C-alpha cells in the first residue's frame, strides 16, 4: 500500500497509476489533487494562508505553533490536544525552515486532477472534519475522480488526523485493507 500526505500524494498517485503489481492499493490523507495558496482558486481559508511561506519566513516558530493550534481548534479538549501536538511535533527537534518552505513551494504548483481518473488501484481518501486548511469538499471530490475510491471524513480530527486521531486513522486503513481481501 502507498500512503500520501500533501507533497507525497504526487509520488503515491504516480506509483498507484503505473506499478499496480507493487502497489495493490493506496491511501491518501489530508491531501487534495490541486494544492494552491490562492483563495480564489481553492476556497482556502484565511487560516490556511496564515500557514504560508510568507508567514513561515516572517515568524517560523509562531507559524508552526499556529498550524498546531488549527489542528486542535474545535476539539472538546483543545488545550490538552495542543500540548500533546506540540510535544509530538518537536520531540525530535525543530523542523528545518528551508525544508518547510521548499515543500510549500512544491505544493503550490502541484495539480493531480487529470491523473486521478487513471488510478488503477483502489484508494482511500481520509480527511478531518475540523480541517481549516483543506476545503471540506476537496477530499470527497478527489475520491469521486478516482475509480474504486472511498472517502472518509474523520469527525474528531483536523488537518493532520494521524496526530490527533491516530487510532481512528489506523482503524479506517485496516478496514479498507480488510475489504480488499
Secondary structure per residue as TSV (DSSP state, phi and psi in degrees):
chain	resnum	aa	ss	phi	psi
A	1	X	-	360.0	139.5
A	2	X	E	-102.7	143.7
A	3	X	E	-126.9	136.7
A	4	X	E	-129.5	140.0
A	5	X	-	-136.0	126.4
A	6	X	T	53.9	-119.6
A	7	X	T	-61.1	-31.5
A	8	X	H	-67.7	-16.3
A	9	X	H	-63.1	-31.1
A	10	X	H	-64.1	-48.0
A	11	X	H	-64.9	-42.4
A	12	X	H	-62.3	-42.9
A	13	X	H	-67.8	-36.1
A	14	X	H	-70.2	-37.5
A	15	X	H	-62.9	-44.5
A	16	X	H	-66.2	-27.2
A	17	X	H	-79.4	-36.1
A	18	X	H	-106.3	-31.2
A	19	X	-	-118.8	67.8
A	20	X	T	-68.9	-23.3
A	21	X	T	-72.5	-26.6
A	22	X	T	-97.4	-17.4
A	23	X	-	-126.9	85.5
A	24	X	S	-72.4	-19.7
A	25	X	E	-161.6	169.6
A	26	X	E	-141.9	148.8
A	27	X	E	-128.5	130.5
A	28	X	E	-114.4	133.2
A	29	X	E	-127.4	129.3
A	30	X	S	55.4	48.4
A	31	X	-	-132.1	169.9
A	32	X	-	-148.4	155.8
A	33	X	S	-72.1	-16.2
A	34	X	B	-131.1	107.7
A	35	X	-	-94.0	132.2
A	36	X	-	-160.2	148.2
A	37	X	S	-89.6	-9.3
A	38	X	-	-78.5	122.2
A	39	X	H	-65.3	-28.5
A	40	X	H	-67.0	-32.9
A	41	X	H	-83.4	-30.2
A	42	X	H	-125.4	-9.3
A	43	X	-	74.6	18.6
A	44	X	-	-61.6	140.2
A	45	X	-	-78.4	165.7
A	46	X	H	-59.2	-34.0
A	47	X	H	-60.6	-40.6
A	48	X	H	-66.5	-41.3
A	49	X	H	-65.6	-25.6
A	50	X	T	-71.8	-12.9
A	51	X	T	-102.5	27.7
A	52	X	S	-85.5	175.7
A	53	X	H	-60.1	-38.1
A	54	X	H	-61.8	-44.5
A	55	X	H	-65.0	-40.7
A	56	X	H	-60.8	-42.3
A	57	X	H	-66.2	-36.0
A	58	X	H	-78.1	-41.8
A	59	X	-	-148.7	81.7
A	60	X	H	-56.3	-57.8
A	61	X	H	-65.0	-40.0
A	62	X	H	-63.9	-37.2
A	63	X	H	-67.8	-42.8
A	64	X	H	-62.1	-42.0
A	65	X	H	-64.8	-38.5
A	66	X	H	-64.1	-38.0
A	67	X	H	-62.4	-44.7
A	68	X	H	-65.5	-38.0
A	69	X	H	-63.7	-36.6
A	70	X	H	-61.9	-35.4
A	71	X	H	-64.9	-37.4
A	72	X	H	-84.7	-16.6
A	73	X	T	-55.3	128.4
A	74	X	T	90.7	-6.3
A	75	X	-	-74.5	145.4
A	76	X	T	-65.9	-21.9
A	77	X	T	-126.5	53.1
A	78	X	H	-57.2	-46.4
A	79	X	H	-64.1	-43.8
A	80	X	H	-64.0	-43.7
A	81	X	H	-64.3	-41.0
A	82	X	H	-63.2	-42.5
A	83	X	H	-60.1	-43.5
A	84	X	H	-65.3	-43.1
A	85	X	H	-62.5	-41.9
A	86	X	H	-61.4	-43.9
A	87	X	H	-62.3	-44.7
A	88	X	H	-65.6	-42.3
A	89	X	H	-65.1	-32.9
A	90	X	H	-114.9	13.0
A	91	X	T	-65.9	-22.5
A	92	X	T	-110.8	20.5
A	93	X	-	101.8	171.0
A	94	X	-	-80.4	137.6
A	95	X	-	-65.7	153.9
A	96	X	-	-73.5	128.0
A	97	X	H	-58.0	-41.7
A	98	X	H	-60.0	-42.6
A	99	X	H	-62.9	-44.5
A	100	X	H	-64.5	-42.3
A	101	X	H	-63.3	-43.9
A	102	X	H	-64.8	-36.6
A	103	X	H	-63.1	-42.8
A	104	X	H	-64.1	-38.8
A	105	X	H	-64.0	-41.2
A	106	X	H	-61.7	-46.8
A	107	X	H	-63.5	-33.4
A	108	X	H	-62.4	-28.1
A	109	X	T	-102.5	5.1
A	110	X	-	-84.7	128.8
A	111	X	B	-142.9	108.4
A	112	X	-	-107.9	7.9
A	113	X	H	-56.1	-40.8
A	114	X	H	-69.6	-21.5
A	115	X	H	-85.5	-23.5
A	116	X	H	-59.8	-40.3
A	117	X	T	-64.5	-14.2
A	118	X	T	-94.5	0.6
A	119	X	-	-60.8	136.3
A	120	X	-	-112.3	15.6
A	121	X	S	-135.0	154.7
A	122	X	E	-61.2	146.7
A	123	X	E	-137.7	150.3
A	124	X	E	-118.9	126.9
A	125	X	E	-113.9	112.1
A	126	X	E	-107.4	136.9
A	127	X	E	-144.3	163.7
A	128	X	E	-105.7	135.3
A	129	X	T	-62.0	-32.1
A	130	X	T	-88.1	10.9
A	131	X	-	-62.7	127.2
A	132	X	S	-106.8	1.1
A	133	X	S	-104.9	-37.8
A	134	X	S	-104.3	126.9
A	135	X	-	-54.6	143.7
A	136	X	T	-52.6	-38.7
A	137	X	T	-88.5	-0.9
A	138	X	H	-64.8	-45.8
A	139	X	H	-69.2	-48.0
A	140	X	H	-59.5	-36.4
A	141	X	H	-66.1	-40.7
A	142	X	H	-63.8	-44.8
A	143	X	H	-61.5	-35.7
A	144	X	H	-65.5	-24.4
A	145	X	H	-81.4	-19.6
A	146	X	S	-101.8	128.0
A	147	X	T	-64.8	141.4
A	148	X	T	68.8	23.9
A	149	X	E	-96.8	152.4
A	150	X	E	-132.2	135.1
A	151	X	E	-111.6	134.4
A	152	X	E	-130.0	129.7
A	153	X	E	-104.2	121.8
A	154	X	E	-89.0	117.0
A	155	X	T	-61.8	-41.7
A	156	X	T	-98.5	29.3
A	157	X	-	-128.1	158.7
A	158	X	-	-108.2	-139.8
A	159	X	T	-68.7	-32.2
A	160	X	T	-124.6	68.5
A	161	X	H	-59.7	-22.3
A	162	X	H	-63.7	-15.5
A	163	X	H	-87.4	-51.7
A	164	X	H	-94.9	-16.4
A	165	X	S	-136.8	44.6
A	166	X	H	-57.7	-40.4
A	167	X	H	-64.2	-41.5
A	168	X	H	-68.1	-38.8
A	169	X	H	-60.7	-46.2
A	170	X	H	-61.1	-41.2
A	171	X	H	-62.5	-42.8
A	172	X	H	-64.1	-44.0
A	173	X	H	-66.0	-42.9
A	174	X	H	-61.4	-45.2
A	175	X	H	-60.7	-40.8
A	176	X	H	-61.7	-45.7
A	177	X	H	-66.6	-37.5
A	178	X	H	-63.6	-38.2
A	179	X	H	-64.3	-27.3
A	180	X	H	-76.2	-23.0
A	181	X	-	-86.2	360.0
